[in-house]
Each structure stands twice: as C-alpha cells, then as structure tokens.
Amino acid sequence: MKPGAAGESMNVHVNSAQMQAGAIDFLQGGGQMGQAIRALDWADTPLGPPQDWPGPLKTCLRIMLSSRQPMWVWWGPKLINFYNDPYLAIIGGKHPGALGRPARQVWSEIWNQIEERIEAAMRGEATYSEAELLVMHRNGYDEETYYTFSFSPVPDDNGGIGGIVCANTDDTDRVIGARRLALLREIASRTWDADTVAEVYTLAARALSADPRDLPFALLYRLDGSGTYASLAAACGIEAGHAAAPAVSALDQPLPWPLGEVIRTGRRRAVANLGERFVDLPKGPWSDAPREAVLLPLSASADSAPRGVLIVGANPYHGRDEAFDNFAVLVARQIASAVVNVEAFEAERERAKSADVLALEIEHRRRIERHQNQLLDELNHRVKNTLATVQAMAVQTLKGADAQARDAFIARLFALSSQHDLLTMDNWEGASLEGVLRRALRPWREEDHVRFVVEGPAVHLDPKKALALGMAFHEMASNAARFGALSNAEGRVRASWTVEPDMLHFRWQESGGPAVSEPARRGFGLRLIEYGLAREIAGRVHMTFDPKGLICEWEMKLP
C-alpha cells in the first residue's frame, strides 16, 4: 500500500456520507413523520433511494412536512403514500404500515368512491370535495367520517403528472352536530300542533325518521294506566311486530327490553350485542345493523315521572359515546315535554267541557301561551345553538392546545349549557338553589359512592344568580377534583346553607382529601369564586385554606 492510501480511502467514505446526507436535506425536520420517512428503506420500494427522487416530489415533501394542516402526497404510477404529523389523527391505526405503500392498498375501503377523481388528477384535473361522507376502516372497525379535501395534480420533470398532493379538513364533529341539532328542531316543530298524546308519539316518530344515520331505528313505548305494561305507541325504521318491536311489553319482564328497570330508576340503560338478541335488525342507511341501543325514560326533567320509554338504535359506524348519550337524552326530553304539555291541555279541556264560555277562554289562553312558549322556545334554541357552535369552535380551535386548558374551557362551556337547561325547564323564571348545586355536581357524582352531602331549606334564585352560582359551584367542584377532596377515593364535600329572615348563609367544606395550603397564585377558578361571585350576588365570599380541607363561605341578601 502506498503511503497515505488509508487516509485517502477514509476521505472517500466521509465525502460519500456527506454527499448522501446532503442529498436528503429536503427530508430534514417534519417531526415524527419526517423521522419515519428518513428511517424507511426506500430502496425496496418503487421510488428507490431518496437521493434519486425527482425534484417535484422533494418539493412536495418539504411543503407537506412543514405544514400544520393534515396533508398527504401520492407519487408515481403506484401512488406511493406519504403523510405528515397532523395527518396521523386521520390515518389512525393504519400508521405506521401505511407509509411507503400504494394508496390503493392503504385506502381500499374507499377506493371505489374516490377512484374516478384520482384518475382525473393523474390526467392533470384538480378536484375538490366538501364535507364528503367517507366510511373509513382505520382502527379495526368502520367509522362514519366527513372530510373536505382536494386532489391537486403535481407535474413531474418530464412534463407529465408525477403524483397528487392533498390537504384535508376533518368536518365530522361539525356535520354530525348540525344534523343532531336539526333533528331536535324537527321534533319541536312537528309536535308543536299535536292535540293528543297519541298524536305526539306519531309525529315524534316521523321526526325521528329524518335522521336515520344517527338513529337507524327508534321505538316509543307508552305506559298504561295500571303501570304494569307498556304499549308500542309509534316506531320508525323498524316494523311493528318485529321481535325487537313487540306491541305490548310487560314491565316485570327484562326481555326483549328492560323497560321496567328504566321506568323504575328513571335512568337511561344501554343494551349491547343486539345481534345476539335479535335477527335481521334494520340497518337504516348503513351496511351493518346497530350493535347497541339506548333506552331512555320519557321524562321532562330528571325529577319528573316517566311517561314511557324511548328506545334508539345507535349508529353502527359512530357508536355510543358521551355526545351520543347526551343527544339521546335531549331527544327523549323533547318528546316528553311535548307529551306533558298536551296532557296539561287535555286536562284543561276535560274540565271545561261543561261550560262553553270557559272552553273559549281556555282556548284563547292556550293560543296566548303557545305564542309565548314559541318565543321562549325560539330564544332557548338560539341560546343552545350558540353554545353548541361555541363548543364546536372550541374543540376545533383548541385541538393543538394544552389538553388541560382545553378540557377546562370545554367543561366550563358544558357547565354553562347545563345551567341554561335547568332554567329553561322553568321558562327562565328562576331555579332552586339545591337544583343549581346538584346540576353543577352531576359530572362528579358516583352511583355507588356518596361523595356529597347537600342540605338546606328551599331557596328560589332568580336567573342571574342561578347562573352565577352554577358556574361558581362548577369551579369549586373542578378544583376539588384536581387538588382537593374529590381527587382521591375517600374525600367528601359537604354543602349546606341556612336562611335567616332576609339573609342566606352558605358553607362548602371539604374533608378527607390531600392536605390543603393556600396557593401562591390565584387561578381563573378561584378569582371567579372570590371576586366574580361576590359581585354577581352582591354579597361576601370568604375562602379558608384549612389543611384538613378547603372551606368556602358566602352570604347573600334574599329578596
């Protein structure tokens, strides 16, 4: 070996490594997907090593990896798949196997739906789709999703089309939320002019048929006078007489549906594995039948007696979650409210049969009340729609924000919406202090574990004070769940109040939780309780950070 030959060989290897690294500078950064693309052995794919990729593909990948919007790039005759970090939420369980594979294999379940647009893009024709339904199989099951996306052709170095770039927007929550709000409005609109309870059930079933995607089938059972059985009052999406839709069901029998349990407890009940209970369940617009159903008491409020039971089949491609259950509760209460209103009118009408003049007076009063209720319902719907819009905007806007701050903000929106619902039940004439407190504590209630003691005399609050106290109680309960008595399994909260001639004294006392010390900085919740609450109720608020548990006391002058 000549002198210096080893050194020259080493220099050749170093220069070669430097040249290779420089050739893939376009793949630098890009977070998790940038690293995954760099780590993949591309030599075994139709595209070959990255340093040999054409310039347009490199440019597309640089744009994609630096973008904060979900994006993918498909390249070459096989449409090899690339995607960025924001797209991980869309591709779900297909990652990481989807990287570097042909797009037809990755998205085989929707390929027939989008194939023509892909072929058009490869001919140089861009396409755009807004809030399109795509049934994706990305997490081991089919899902109903809605996306806005565009297929944009990318020229190659030879003047042809080398591939496609696509930006995506997830519209699933917005589309489903708007659909559910539309159904609630449809129920209110259809049942408004019902003259009998039977007509309420019939019109409600017709309204429910307007949303077969959320509710592939629905059954409305009405209690008989003796309280021993329930009869099928109306149905949609399923024929009466089907094994799942018997004309009459005894309340002391759990089959085919546990109606008696729902009536007795006044709580909703989920039934799973419907395919094992029933044959040939209706599928609605989907290819599969519902796997779960929810039974809900037809009660106008949590404290009123059920008039019957609503059974709804859950969307098999979206499933049951908290949002669906809350939506189903609103549907049941909307129908129950219509039943209660008609029952009240029927009672008035019966009492007025003996006097024509009285009958005319009642009819006139009913028209006036309908007009007033219509105005109030319109206001309530607008408030609900506004809150729902704010919630949807918050979810979309805060997707990338700190999870704790996002959840706290959304929880406050739900607490505000819940207190609005409570006031709506009494036509915004006010609410009881106990009702406001129990409504605020509901998210932390445990069925088999007493965490709260609530005691005190009846106190009626005007709407302004009810809303202020509802939000304050939510903040105290949230603080207890994070730092105080509700953060462990043993803690308790005692909420009590006394009333003097014109003054109310309230005390919130926690015990059994972690040791308490005064915080170095007051967060939003504590500031809302100490200063905002005092201003809203025109009273005084005092907080004691006792090591054994937080104590919050306030007093308020009664009208």
C-alpha positions as CSV (number, residue, x, y, z in Angstrom):
1,M,0.0,0.0,0.0
2,K,1.3,3.4,-0.9
3,P,1.8,6.0,1.8
4,G,-1.4,7.8,2.6
5,A,-3.6,5.3,0.8
6,A,-5.6,4.5,4.0
7,G,-6.2,8.2,4.6
8,E,-7.4,8.8,1.1
9,S,-9.8,5.8,1.4
10,M,-11.2,7.2,4.6
11,N,-11.7,10.6,3.0
12,V,-13.6,9.0,0.2
13,H,-16.1,7.4,2.6
14,V,-16.5,10.6,4.6
15,N,-17.2,12.6,1.4
16,S,-19.6,9.9,0.2
17,A,-21.6,10.1,3.6
18,Q,-21.6,13.8,3.4
19,M,-22.9,13.8,-0.2
20,Q,-25.7,11.3,0.8
21,A,-26.7,13.4,3.8
22,G,-26.8,16.5,1.6
23,A,-29.0,14.6,-1.0
24,I,-31.8,14.2,1.5
25,D,-31.7,17.6,3.1
26,F,-35.3,18.0,1.9
27,L,-36.4,15.4,4.4
28,Q,-35.0,17.3,7.5
29,G,-37.4,18.2,10.3
30,G,-41.0,17.2,9.9
31,G,-41.5,15.8,13.4
32,Q,-42.4,12.1,13.8
33,M,-43.2,11.6,10.1
34,G,-40.1,13.3,9.0
35,Q,-38.1,10.8,11.1
36,A,-40.2,7.9,9.8
37,I,-39.6,8.8,6.2
38,R,-35.9,9.1,6.8
39,A,-35.8,5.8,8.6
40,L,-37.7,3.8,5.9
41,D,-35.6,1.6,3.5
42,W,-36.9,3.2,0.3
43,A,-34.6,1.1,-1.9
44,D,-37.1,-1.7,-1.6
45,T,-40.0,0.5,-2.9
46,P,-40.8,1.5,-6.5
47,L,-39.4,5.0,-5.7
48,G,-35.9,3.9,-4.9
49,P,-33.4,5.8,-2.6
50,P,-34.5,9.4,-1.7
51,Q,-31.4,11.0,-3.3
52,D,-32.7,9.8,-6.6
53,W,-36.2,11.2,-6.2
54,P,-37.4,13.8,-8.7
55,G,-37.3,17.5,-7.8
56,P,-41.2,18.0,-7.7
57,L,-41.6,15.1,-5.2
58,K,-38.9,16.6,-3.0
59,T,-40.6,20.0,-3.1
60,C,-44.0,18.5,-2.2
61,L,-42.5,16.6,0.7
62,R,-40.8,19.7,2.0
63,I,-44.2,21.6,1.9
64,M,-46.0,18.6,3.4
65,L,-43.7,18.0,6.3
66,S,-43.6,21.7,7.3
67,S,-47.4,22.1,7.1
68,R,-49.6,22.2,10.2
69,Q,-52.6,21.1,8.2
70,P,-53.2,17.3,7.6
71,M,-51.7,16.5,4.2
72,W,-50.6,13.5,2.1
73,V,-48.6,13.0,-1.1
74,W,-49.1,10.1,-3.5
75,W,-46.3,9.6,-6.1
76,G,-45.5,7.5,-9.1
77,P,-47.6,5.0,-11.0
78,K,-48.3,3.1,-7.8
79,L,-49.2,6.3,-5.9
80,I,-46.8,5.6,-3.1
81,N,-48.2,7.1,0.2
82,F,-46.5,9.9,2.2
83,Y,-48.2,11.9,5.0
84,N,-47.3,14.4,7.8
85,D,-47.8,14.6,11.6
86,P,-51.2,16.3,11.6
87,Y,-52.5,13.5,9.3
88,L,-51.8,10.9,11.9
89,A,-55.2,11.6,13.6
90,I,-56.9,10.8,10.3
91,I,-55.0,7.7,9.2
92,G,-55.3,6.3,12.8
93,G,-54.4,2.6,13.2
94,K,-53.2,2.3,9.6
95,H,-50.0,4.0,10.7
96,P,-47.1,3.1,10.5
97,G,-47.8,0.5,7.9
98,A,-49.3,2.9,5.5
99,L,-46.1,4.8,4.9
100,G,-44.4,3.8,1.6
101,R,-47.3,1.6,0.5
102,P,-49.5,2.1,-2.6
103,A,-52.5,4.3,-1.8
104,R,-54.9,1.7,-3.2
105,Q,-53.9,-0.8,-0.5
106,V,-53.9,1.8,2.3
107,W,-57.5,3.1,1.5
108,S,-59.0,0.0,-0.2
109,E,-62.4,0.6,1.7
110,I,-63.0,4.0,0.0
111,W,-61.1,3.4,-3.3
112,N,-64.1,2.8,-5.4
113,Q,-65.6,6.1,-4.1
114,I,-62.6,8.3,-5.0
115,E,-61.0,6.3,-7.9
116,E,-62.5,8.5,-10.7
117,R,-61.2,11.7,-9.1
118,I,-57.8,10.1,-8.6
119,E,-57.7,9.2,-12.3
120,A,-58.8,12.7,-13.2
121,A,-56.0,14.2,-11.1
122,M,-53.4,11.9,-12.8
123,R,-54.7,13.4,-16.1
124,G,-54.0,16.9,-14.7
125,E,-57.5,17.8,-13.5
126,A,-57.8,19.1,-9.9
127,T,-60.9,18.1,-7.8
128,Y,-62.5,19.5,-4.6
129,S,-64.9,17.8,-2.2
130,E,-66.6,19.4,0.7
131,A,-67.7,17.6,3.9
132,E,-67.9,14.3,2.0
133,L,-69.0,11.1,3.8
134,L,-66.2,8.5,3.9
135,V,-66.7,5.2,5.8
136,M,-63.1,4.5,6.9
137,H,-61.7,1.4,8.4
138,R,-58.7,2.7,10.2
139,N,-58.9,1.5,13.8
140,G,-60.3,-2.0,13.4
141,Y,-63.9,-1.0,12.6
142,D,-65.9,1.0,10.1
143,E,-66.3,4.7,11.0
144,E,-68.6,7.5,9.7
145,T,-66.4,10.4,8.9
146,Y,-66.7,13.7,6.9
147,Y,-63.8,15.4,5.2
148,T,-63.2,18.4,3.0
149,F,-60.3,17.7,0.7
150,S,-58.8,18.5,-2.7
151,F,-56.8,16.3,-5.2
152,S,-54.2,18.5,-6.8
153,P,-52.0,17.0,-9.6
154,V,-48.2,17.6,-9.4
155,P,-46.2,17.8,-12.7
156,D,-43.1,15.6,-13.0
157,D,-39.7,16.5,-14.6
158,N,-40.9,15.2,-17.9
159,G,-44.0,17.4,-18.3
160,G,-46.4,14.6,-17.3
161,I,-48.2,14.2,-13.9
162,G,-45.9,12.6,-11.3
163,G,-48.4,12.4,-8.4
164,I,-51.1,14.0,-6.2
165,V,-51.0,16.3,-3.2
166,C,-54.0,16.6,-0.9
167,A,-54.9,18.9,2.1
168,N,-57.6,17.7,4.4
169,T,-60.0,19.2,6.9
170,D,-62.0,17.0,9.4
171,D,-65.7,18.0,9.4
172,T,-67.0,15.0,11.2
173,D,-68.0,16.7,14.5
174,R,-69.5,19.7,12.7
175,V,-71.6,17.7,10.3
176,I,-72.9,15.3,13.0
177,G,-73.5,18.1,15.5
178,A,-75.5,20.1,12.9
179,R,-77.5,17.0,12.0
180,R,-78.5,16.4,15.6
181,L,-79.5,20.0,16.2
182,A,-81.7,19.8,13.1
183,L,-83.4,16.7,14.5
184,L,-84.2,18.4,17.8
185,R,-85.7,21.3,15.9
186,E,-87.7,18.9,13.7
187,I,-89.1,17.2,16.8
188,A,-90.2,20.5,18.4
189,S,-91.7,21.7,15.1
190,R,-93.7,18.6,14.3
191,T,-95.0,18.0,17.8
192,W,-96.0,21.7,18.4
193,D,-99.5,21.3,17.0
194,A,-100.3,17.9,18.5
195,D,-103.8,17.8,20.1
196,T,-103.5,14.4,21.8
197,V,-100.7,12.4,23.4
198,A,-101.1,9.7,20.8
199,E,-100.5,12.3,18.1
200,V,-97.4,13.5,19.9
201,Y,-95.9,10.0,19.6
202,T,-96.9,9.6,16.0
203,L,-95.4,13.0,15.0
204,A,-92.3,12.4,17.1
205,A,-91.6,9.1,15.2
206,R,-92.0,10.9,11.9
207,A,-89.4,13.5,13.1
208,L,-87.0,10.8,14.2
209,S,-87.2,9.2,10.8
210,A,-85.5,12.3,9.4
211,D,-82.1,11.2,11.0
212,P,-81.6,7.5,10.2
213,R,-77.8,7.9,10.2
214,D,-77.8,8.7,14.0
215,L,-80.8,6.6,14.8
216,P,-81.3,3.7,12.4
217,F,-84.4,2.7,14.3
218,A,-86.5,4.1,17.2
219,L,-89.4,2.8,19.4
220,L,-91.7,4.8,21.6
221,Y,-93.4,2.9,24.4
222,R,-96.3,4.4,26.4
223,L,-97.2,3.3,29.9
224,D,-100.6,2.0,30.6
225,G,-102.8,3.4,33.4
226,S,-102.1,0.5,35.7
227,G,-98.3,0.7,35.4
228,T,-97.9,-3.0,34.6
229,Y,-97.1,-2.9,30.9
230,A,-96.2,-0.6,28.1
231,S,-97.6,-0.5,24.6
232,L,-95.9,0.5,21.4
233,A,-97.2,4.0,20.6
234,A,-95.0,4.6,17.5
235,A,-91.9,3.4,15.7
236,C,-89.6,4.5,12.8
237,G,-87.0,2.5,10.9
238,I,-88.5,-0.8,12.2
239,E,-91.8,-2.6,11.6
240,A,-94.2,-3.1,14.4
241,G,-94.3,-6.8,15.3
242,H,-90.6,-7.3,14.7
243,A,-89.0,-9.3,17.6
244,A,-87.4,-6.0,18.7
245,A,-90.7,-4.1,18.5
246,P,-93.5,-6.1,20.3
247,A,-96.9,-4.4,20.5
248,V,-97.0,-4.9,24.3
249,S,-94.2,-5.4,26.8
250,A,-94.7,-6.3,30.5
251,L,-92.7,-4.1,32.8
252,D,-91.7,-7.1,35.1
253,Q,-90.0,-8.9,32.2
254,P,-86.5,-7.9,31.1
255,L,-87.0,-9.2,27.6
256,P,-87.0,-8.1,24.9
257,W,-86.1,-4.8,26.5
258,P,-85.7,-3.9,30.2
259,L,-88.4,-1.3,30.2
260,G,-89.4,-1.8,33.8
261,E,-85.8,-1.0,35.0
262,V,-85.8,2.3,33.1
263,I,-89.2,3.3,34.4
264,R,-88.3,2.3,38.0
265,T,-84.9,4.0,38.1
266,G,-85.6,6.9,35.8
267,R,-82.2,6.4,34.2
268,R,-81.0,5.5,30.8
269,R,-79.9,2.0,30.1
270,A,-77.6,0.7,27.3
271,V,-78.1,-2.7,25.7
272,A,-75.2,-4.2,23.8
273,N,-74.7,-7.2,21.5
274,L,-78.0,-6.6,19.7
275,G,-77.0,-9.1,17.0
276,E,-77.2,-11.9,19.7
277,R,-80.7,-10.7,20.8
278,F,-82.4,-10.1,17.5
279,V,-82.3,-11.4,13.9
280,D,-82.5,-9.1,10.9
281,L,-82.4,-5.8,12.8
282,P,-82.9,-2.8,10.4
283,K,-79.7,-1.2,9.2
284,G,-81.0,2.2,8.1
285,P,-78.7,3.8,5.5
286,W,-75.7,1.7,6.7
287,S,-74.4,-1.7,5.6
288,D,-74.4,-3.0,9.2
289,A,-77.1,-3.2,11.8
290,P,-76.8,-1.3,15.1
291,R,-74.8,-3.2,17.7
292,E,-76.0,-1.1,20.7
293,A,-79.3,0.5,21.7
294,V,-80.1,3.0,24.4
295,L,-83.3,3.1,26.5
296,L,-84.3,6.4,27.9
297,P,-87.1,7.5,30.2
298,L,-89.6,9.9,28.6
299,S,-89.3,12.5,31.4
300,A,-89.4,16.2,31.0
301,S,-86.8,16.6,33.8
302,A,-84.6,14.5,36.0
303,D,-87.2,14.7,38.8
304,S,-90.4,14.1,36.9
305,A,-92.1,10.7,36.5
306,P,-91.5,8.9,33.1
307,R,-94.5,8.8,30.7
308,G,-92.9,6.0,28.7
309,V,-89.6,4.8,27.2
310,L,-87.7,5.8,24.1
311,I,-85.5,3.1,22.5
312,V,-83.0,4.2,19.9
313,G,-80.5,2.1,17.9
314,A,-77.0,3.6,17.9
315,N,-75.2,4.4,14.6
316,P,-73.0,1.3,14.0
317,Y,-70.4,3.5,12.3
318,H,-70.1,6.1,15.0
319,G,-71.1,4.1,18.1
320,R,-72.1,5.3,21.6
321,D,-70.1,8.0,23.3
322,E,-70.9,10.7,25.7
323,A,-72.0,13.1,22.9
324,F,-74.4,10.5,21.6
325,D,-75.9,9.7,25.0
326,N,-76.4,13.4,25.7
327,F,-78.1,13.9,22.3
328,A,-80.4,10.9,23.0
329,V,-81.3,12.4,26.4
330,L,-82.3,15.7,24.7
331,V,-84.4,13.8,22.2
332,A,-86.2,12.0,24.9
333,R,-86.8,15.1,26.9
334,Q,-88.1,17.0,23.9
335,I,-90.7,14.3,23.3
336,A,-91.6,14.1,27.0
337,S,-92.1,17.8,27.2
338,A,-94.5,17.7,24.3
339,V,-96.4,14.9,26.0
340,V,-96.6,16.8,29.3
341,N,-97.8,20.0,27.5
342,V,-100.6,18.1,25.7
343,E,-101.5,16.2,28.9
344,A,-102.0,19.6,30.6
345,F,-104.1,20.9,27.8
346,E,-106.2,17.7,27.8
347,A,-106.8,18.0,31.5
348,E,-107.9,21.6,31.0
349,R,-110.1,20.6,28.1
350,E,-111.9,17.9,30.2
351,R,-112.6,20.4,33.0
352,A,-114.0,22.8,30.5
353,K,-116.5,20.5,28.8
354,S,-119.4,21.7,30.9
355,A,-119.1,25.4,30.0
356,D,-118.7,26.7,26.5
357,V,-117.6,30.1,27.7
358,L,-114.8,28.5,29.9
359,A,-113.8,26.4,26.9
360,L,-113.4,29.5,24.7
361,E,-111.4,31.2,27.4
362,I,-109.1,28.2,27.8
363,E,-108.6,28.0,24.0
364,H,-107.8,31.7,23.9
365,R,-105.3,31.3,26.8
366,R,-103.8,28.3,25.0
367,R,-103.1,30.4,21.9
368,I,-101.5,33.1,24.0
369,E,-99.4,30.6,25.9
370,R,-98.4,28.9,22.6
371,H,-97.3,32.2,21.3
372,Q,-95.3,33.0,24.5
373,N,-93.8,29.5,24.5
374,Q,-92.9,29.7,20.9
375,L,-91.0,32.9,21.5
376,L,-89.3,31.4,24.6
377,D,-88.5,28.2,22.7
378,E,-87.0,30.2,19.9
379,L,-84.8,32.0,22.3
380,N,-83.8,28.8,24.0
381,H,-83.0,27.2,20.7
382,R,-80.9,30.1,19.7
383,V,-79.0,30.0,23.0
384,K,-78.5,26.2,22.7
385,N,-77.3,26.6,19.0
386,T,-75.0,29.4,20.0
387,L,-73.5,27.4,22.9
388,A,-73.2,24.3,20.6
389,T,-71.4,26.5,18.0
390,V,-69.0,27.9,20.6
391,Q,-68.3,24.3,21.8
392,A,-67.6,23.1,18.3
393,M,-65.4,26.1,17.6
394,A,-63.5,25.5,20.8
395,V,-63.0,21.8,20.1
396,Q,-61.6,22.6,16.6
397,T,-59.6,25.7,17.6
398,L,-58.0,24.1,20.7
399,K,-57.1,20.7,19.1
400,G,-53.4,21.5,19.3
401,A,-53.6,23.5,22.6
402,D,-52.6,22.3,26.1
403,A,-55.0,19.4,26.9
404,Q,-55.7,20.5,30.5
405,A,-56.5,24.1,29.5
406,R,-58.7,22.9,26.6
407,D,-60.6,20.4,28.8
408,A,-61.1,23.0,31.5
409,F,-62.5,25.5,29.0
410,I,-64.9,23.0,27.3
411,A,-66.0,21.8,30.8
412,R,-67.0,25.4,31.6
413,L,-69.0,25.6,28.4
414,F,-70.8,22.4,29.3
415,A,-71.5,23.7,32.8
416,L,-72.9,26.9,31.4
417,S,-75.1,25.0,29.0
418,S,-76.3,22.7,31.8
419,Q,-77.4,25.6,33.9
420,H,-79.2,27.1,30.9
421,D,-81.1,23.8,30.5
422,L,-82.2,24.0,34.2
423,L,-83.5,27.5,33.7
424,T,-85.3,26.5,30.5
425,M,-87.3,23.9,32.4
426,D,-89.0,26.7,34.4
427,N,-89.3,29.1,31.5
428,W,-86.4,31.2,32.9
429,E,-88.4,32.2,35.9
430,G,-85.6,31.0,38.1
431,A,-84.4,27.8,39.8
432,S,-83.9,26.3,43.2
433,L,-80.6,26.6,45.0
434,E,-80.5,22.8,45.5
435,G,-81.3,22.2,41.8
436,V,-78.5,24.5,40.7
437,L,-76.0,22.9,43.1
438,R,-76.9,19.3,42.2
439,R,-76.8,20.1,38.5
440,A,-73.3,21.5,38.9
441,L,-72.1,18.5,40.9
442,R,-73.6,15.9,38.4
443,P,-70.3,15.2,36.5
444,W,-68.6,14.1,39.7
445,R,-71.5,12.0,41.1
446,E,-70.8,8.3,41.7
447,E,-73.7,5.9,41.7
448,D,-72.3,3.6,44.4
449,H,-70.3,6.1,46.4
450,V,-71.6,9.1,48.3
451,R,-69.2,12.0,47.7
452,F,-71.5,14.9,48.5
453,V,-73.8,15.9,51.4
454,V,-76.2,18.6,50.3
455,E,-78.7,20.0,52.8
456,G,-80.6,23.2,53.4
457,P,-84.0,24.8,53.2
458,A,-85.8,25.6,49.9
459,V,-84.4,28.7,48.3
460,H,-85.6,30.2,44.9
461,L,-83.0,32.0,42.9
462,D,-83.6,34.5,40.0
463,P,-81.9,33.6,36.7
464,K,-78.9,35.9,37.1
465,K,-78.0,34.5,40.5
466,A,-78.7,30.9,39.4
467,L,-76.2,31.2,36.5
468,A,-73.6,32.9,38.7
469,L,-73.8,30.3,41.4
470,G,-74.0,27.4,38.9
471,M,-70.6,28.4,37.4
472,A,-69.1,29.0,40.9
473,F,-70.2,25.5,42.1
474,H,-68.7,24.1,38.9
475,E,-65.3,25.8,39.6
476,M,-65.3,24.6,43.3
477,A,-66.1,21.0,42.2
478,S,-63.4,21.1,39.5
479,N,-60.9,22.5,42.0
480,A,-61.8,19.7,44.4
481,A,-61.4,17.1,41.7
482,R,-58.0,18.4,40.8
483,F,-56.5,19.3,44.1
484,G,-59.0,18.7,46.9
485,A,-61.4,16.2,48.4
486,L,-62.6,14.7,45.1
487,S,-59.0,13.9,43.9
488,N,-58.9,10.7,45.9
489,A,-61.4,7.9,46.7
490,E,-62.0,8.9,50.4
491,G,-62.7,12.7,50.1
492,R,-66.1,14.2,50.8
493,V,-67.8,17.5,50.2
494,R,-70.5,19.0,52.5
495,A,-72.6,21.8,51.0
496,S,-75.1,23.3,53.5
497,W,-76.9,26.6,54.0
498,T,-79.2,28.3,56.4
499,V,-81.7,31.1,55.9
500,E,-82.3,34.0,58.3
501,P,-85.2,36.5,57.7
502,D,-83.6,38.1,54.7
503,M,-80.1,36.6,54.5
504,L,-78.7,33.3,53.2
505,H,-75.5,31.8,54.6
506,F,-73.8,29.1,52.6
507,R,-70.8,26.8,53.5
508,W,-68.8,24.5,51.2
509,Q,-66.5,22.3,53.3
510,E,-64.1,19.6,52.0
511,S,-62.7,16.7,54.1
512,G,-60.7,13.5,53.6
513,G,-58.6,14.9,50.7
514,P,-54.9,15.8,50.4
515,A,-53.5,18.4,52.8
516,V,-54.5,21.9,51.7
517,S,-52.4,25.0,51.6
518,E,-53.0,28.5,50.2
519,P,-51.9,28.6,46.6
520,A,-49.1,31.0,45.6
521,R,-51.2,32.3,42.6
522,R,-54.9,32.6,42.2
523,G,-56.1,30.8,39.0
524,F,-59.2,31.7,37.0
525,G,-61.5,29.5,39.1
526,L,-60.5,31.0,42.4
527,R,-60.7,34.5,41.1
528,L,-64.2,33.7,39.7
529,I,-65.3,32.4,43.1
530,E,-63.7,35.1,45.3
531,Y,-64.4,38.2,43.2
532,G,-66.8,37.4,40.4
533,L,-69.3,35.6,42.6
534,A,-69.3,38.3,45.2
535,R,-70.1,40.9,42.6
536,E,-72.9,38.8,40.9
537,I,-74.7,38.0,44.1
538,A,-74.0,41.4,45.8
539,G,-72.7,39.5,48.8
540,R,-69.5,38.5,50.6
541,V,-67.3,35.4,49.8
542,H,-64.6,34.1,52.1
543,M,-62.2,31.1,51.5
544,T,-60.3,29.3,54.2
545,F,-57.4,27.1,53.1
546,D,-57.6,24.7,56.2
547,P,-55.1,21.9,55.9
548,K,-57.9,19.4,56.5
549,G,-59.9,20.7,53.6
550,L,-60.9,23.9,51.7
551,I,-63.8,25.9,53.2
552,C,-65.7,28.4,51.2
553,E,-68.4,30.6,52.8
554,W,-70.6,33.3,51.4
555,E,-73.7,35.2,52.3
556,M,-76.3,36.7,50.1
557,K,-79.2,39.0,50.8
558,L,-82.6,37.4,49.8
559,P,-85.3,39.5,48.1
